[in-house]
Amino acid sequence: MVARVIIDANIFISYALSPNGSSAIVQAVESIWIEPIQLILPEILISEMRSAVERKPHLRERIPIQDLEDLIEALQAIAIPLYQDRPEIAQVLRDRRDDYLLDAAVHADVDCLVTGDRDLLDIRDQVYRPKIVTVREFLDLFEQMAE
């Protein structure tokens, strides 16, 4: 079984900060190249990654733009792109800027939305599909599938 997954921009940015580590985030991001995962990559998520690094000095100082572009290129090479032509997204979350991610996950019919965003994690008991999980829970799901 291949799982359809969206991974939040905050996970990819955390990965870009420390790509050579052994953290759960590094394991989760690297799993998309080896596990039976179909990564869905909303175009707006790519824009969010670029914007975060460009506008936040602490990220801009620690993540070279070329490293970010290399990561985006690698993700695009394996992912299914998602272009959303939705002018109006229903407001569900406390932080309206994160509504696009839940909308994209529902629109793309993903199995799993991996995030560290508290707003998304706080509503996960109210959402049947997609399953909203932390990085650790995502890794545990694939560990269980391998058994």
C-alpha positions in Angstrom: 0.0 0.0 0.0 1.3 3.4 -0.9 0.3 6.3 1.4 -0.5 9.7 0.0 1.1 12.3 2.2 1.5 16.0 2.5 4.3 17.2 4.8 4.0 20.7 6.2 6.5 23.4 5.2 7.7 23.7 8.8 9.0 20.1 8.7 10.9 20.7 5.5 12.4 24.0 6.9 13.4 22.1 10.1 15.1 19.5 7.9 16.9 22.2 5.9 18.3 23.6 9.2 19.9 20.3 10.0 19.8 17.8 7.1 22.7 15.7 8.4 21.3 14.9 11.8 19.5 11.8 13.0 16.4 13.5 14.4 12.9 12.3 13.8 12.4 15.1 11.3 15.5 14.0 9.3 14.2 10.4 9.4 10.7 11.4 8.3 11.9 13.6 5.3 14.3 11.0 4.2 11.7 8.3 4.4 9.8 9.8 1.5 12.6 8.5 -0.8 12.5 5.0 0.5 9.1 4.2 2.0 6.0 3.5 0.0 4.9 7.1 0.1 3.4 9.3 -2.6 4.3 12.8 -1.6 1.8 15.4 -2.7 3.4 18.8 -2.9 1.1 21.8 -3.1 2.7 24.7 -5.0 1.7 27.1 -2.2 3.7 25.0 0.2 6.8 25.6 -1.9 6.1 29.3 -1.8 5.7 29.2 2.0 9.1 27.6 2.3 10.8 30.2 0.2 9.0 33.0 1.9 9.8 31.8 5.4 13.5 31.6 4.6 13.5 35.0 2.8 11.6 37.0 5.5 13.0 35.5 8.7 16.5 36.5 9.4 17.3 33.6 11.7 16.4 31.2 8.9 18.0 33.2 6.1 21.3 33.2 8.1 21.2 29.4 8.6 19.7 28.1 5.4 21.6 29.0 2.2 19.1 29.8 -0.6 20.8 27.3 -2.9 20.4 24.5 -0.3 16.7 25.4 0.0 16.3 25.3 -3.8 18.2 22.0 -4.0 15.7 20.5 -1.5 12.7 21.9 -3.4 14.1 20.5 -6.6 14.6 17.1 -5.0 11.1 17.1 -3.6 9.6 18.2 -7.0 11.4 15.3 -8.7 9.5 12.7 -6.6 6.3 14.5 -5.7 3.0 14.9 -7.4 2.4 18.6 -7.7 -0.8 20.1 -6.5 -2.0 23.3 -8.1 -5.1 24.7 -6.4 -7.3 27.2 -8.2 -9.4 27.9 -5.2 -10.0 31.5 -4.7 -11.8 31.1 -1.3 -10.7 28.7 1.4 -12.9 28.2 4.3 -11.5 29.4 7.6 -11.1 26.5 9.9 -7.9 27.1 12.0 -7.0 29.9 14.4 -4.2 31.0 12.1 -6.0 31.6 8.8 -2.7 31.3 6.9 -2.6 27.6 7.7 -6.0 26.8 6.2 -4.6 26.2 2.8 -2.7 23.1 4.1 -5.8 21.4 5.4 -7.7 22.4 2.3 -4.9 20.9 0.1 -4.9 17.7 2.1 -8.6 17.2 1.7 -8.6 18.3 -2.0 -5.8 15.8 -2.8 -7.4 13.1 -0.7 -4.2 12.4 1.2 -4.0 9.7 3.9 -1.7 11.7 6.1 -0.8 15.3 6.9 2.5 15.5 8.8 2.9 18.7 10.7 4.3 20.3 13.8 1.7 23.1 13.6 -0.2 23.3 16.9 -3.4 24.6 15.2 -3.6 21.6 12.9 -2.7 19.1 15.7 -5.3 20.7 18.0 -8.1 19.8 15.5 -7.0 16.3 14.5 -9.7 14.6 16.6 -12.3 16.5 14.6 -10.9 15.4 11.2 -11.5 11.9 9.9 -9.4 12.3 6.8 -6.6 13.1 6.4 -5.0 11.7 9.5 -3.1 14.7 11.0 0.1 13.4 12.7 3.3 14.6 14.2 6.6 13.5 12.7 7.1 10.8 15.4 3.6 9.5 14.8 4.3 9.4 11.0 7.4 7.3 11.6 5.5 5.0 13.9 2.9 4.4 11.3 5.4 3.2 8.8 7.2 1.1 11.4 3.9 -0.6 12.1 3.2 -1.2 8.4 6.7 -2.9 8.1 5.9 -5.4 10.8 
